[in-house]
Amino acid sequence: MSDHILEMRGITKTFPGVTALQDVSLAVRRGEIHAICGENGAGKSTLMKVLSGVYPAGSYDGQIVFDGEPVGFRGIQDSEARGIVIIHQELALVPYLSIAENIFLGNERRGRGGLIDWHRTNAEAAALLRSVGLHENPVTPVIQLGVGKQQLVEIAKALSKKVRLLILDEPTAALNDVDSAHLLDLMRRLRDQGITCIMISHKLGEITAVSDSTTVIRDGRTVETLDMSDGAVTQDRIIRGMVGRDLAAFYPTRSVTPGDEVLRIEDWSVRHPTQDRLVVDRASLHVRAGEVVGIAGLMGAGRTELAMSVFGRAYGRDISGRLFLRGREVRARTVAEAIANGIAYATEDRKHYGLNLIDDVRGNVSAAALDKLARRGWIDGNREIQVAEQGRRDMNIKAPTVMSVVGKLSGGNQQKVVLAKWLFTDPDVLILDEPTRGIDVGAKFEIYTIVNRLVADGKAVVLISSELPELLGMCDRIYTLAAGRVTGEMPVAEATQENLMELMTKDRDLVR
C-alpha cells in the first residue's frame, strides 16, 4: 500500500480568459495534516474544488489518484462516497434546522416505512458531538450557536460520512483565539485516529504549529512542499515561497506627524437592538489627521457595535453621546448623513455587507457615492467607468477589467474594491473593521501600504483588529475595550501584547 492517500498529478484548470491552475501536483501522506498556503488568487481553493468534484472530471486536465486508484468525481456525492469531505470557508448549515438535522441532511437515519427515526438521529448526533468536543443538545437550532461551534458541527457532519480525507478551507478565519486553539487540537486528535486532513490557511502561525507538511502554491503553480516535522521551517521561509521574495518587514514604515483633531466621540452609549443591555457604555475617543488609531478588544467587547453606531447609527438603539468632526458637533443619524459628513466604514463582513458579489467592480466602486456621478437623475456611465478604472489602478486590484464580477475575485482583491468604494466618497475619517481578515501576507502588506498612503494624505484612520501584532505594527495609538467600555489608551511605543491583553480583560466593574 502506498504511503500516500492522495496524489494530484499535473492538474490544470482554466476559466474563460484565466488559467487558475497550471500543472499543479500534490502528494498527501496517510494520517497527516497537510497545509496548503499561497496568496489570495494562487489557486488553493480551486485545487480543492477539483479534488472534491465541485469542478467535475472532464472540466480539468490531469489525474487524481486516491488510495492507489485513479478517480474522476462527477460531483460532491461521488467524492463523499469515497470518504473525501470538504468544509468550505462559508459554512453550509441550515440555520433554523437542529444540529442533528444538519448533521444528517441528505443522509437521513430512516426507520420503518422510510420515515426518519428521530431517536436514532438524535442519539447518533449526540455521539458525534461528543467526539468533536461539542457539548450541545442535538435538537438545538444551529442559529443559536457561535461560529466556532458551527465549525464543529460541520466536522461532526463529515465524521458521519465516514470521512477519510477531511479538507478544511480557512477553518479558523472567523474564529477567536480560544475557538481556533480548540479546532487545531481537534485536528490533531483526528490525525491520531488515522483521518488525513488538508488545511488551507493564511494563518502561518497555525500552519507551523499543526501541519506535518506544507505545500506552497504561487500564481496557479506548485512551488514546493516543505517537511514541517523537524520544526526548522519558519514563517519567513513559507512567506518567501508564497510571494517569491522576502518581506523585510510585515508592516511598511510610516513617518507622519499627526495634525488637527478630525473625529471625537464623547460618552457614546448604545443598547443592543433586541436585548435590554448596553453594548457600548460611555465610550470616548479621538483621532487626528494623519493618524492611525487602533481599537483592541476581545470578541463581544463592542468594537464593531461602536463603529457601526457611529456610522449613521447602522447598529443599535437608544444611542446617546456626542460626535464631533473637525471641532463641529454633527448628528449623523443615517448612513447617508455619515457619508455626507465625511465618515466611511469598511465592514468586517465584506461578502455580506461590504460588496454586491454578483455586480462588477465598476458598480461596487461607485455604489456609495452615486450622486457624484449623476446628471439630472441619470448616472454618467462613462464617468463611472473612469472612476472605477482609477480605483483599480490606485488600489492595484487584480481584475481583467472593471466589468469583472467581484464575486470571482480573490479575498484580497475584494477588500481592495471595498477600500476603493469608500475612498471614492472622499472621507475625512475611514473606519476599517478587520480589514485583513482572511487575506494572505502579500495582500496584507499592500493594504497596509494603502493605509499609510491615506494618512500621509491627511486622512484619519480607525483600525479595528483582533490581531494585536497588526495593531502594534500599524497604529500610532491604541484604545482597548472590554464589555463596551474604554479601559485604556496608550501610544504604540508603550504598548505590548501583554499590557493590551490585560486592559482587554479588565473587569468592567473596576472601570471608571
Secondary structure, DSSP 8 states (H G I E B T S, - for coil): --SEEEEEEEEEEEETTEEEEEEEEEEEETT-EEEEE--TTSSHHHHHHHHHTSS-TTSSEEEEEETTEEE--SSHHHHHHTTEEEE-SS----TTSBHHHHHTTTS--B-GGG-B-HHHHHHHHHHHHHHTT----TTSBGGGS-HHHHHHHHHHHHHHTT-SEEEEESTTTT--HHHHHHHHHHHHHHHHTT-EEEEE-S-HHHHHHH-SEEEEEETTEEEEEEE-TTS---HHHHHHHHHSS--S-SS--------SEEEEEEEEEEE-SSSSSEEEEEEEEEEETTEEEEEEE-TTSSHHHHHHHHTTT-S-EEEEEEEEETTEEE---SHHHHHHTTEEEE-S-IIIII--TTSBHHHHHHGGGGGGTEETTEE-HHHHHHHHHHHHHHHT---SSTTSBGGGS-HHHHHHHHHHHHHTT--SEEEEESTTTT--HHHHHHHHHHHHHHHHTT-EEEEE-S-HHHHHHH-SEEEEEETTEEEEEEEGGG--HHHHHHHHT--GGG--
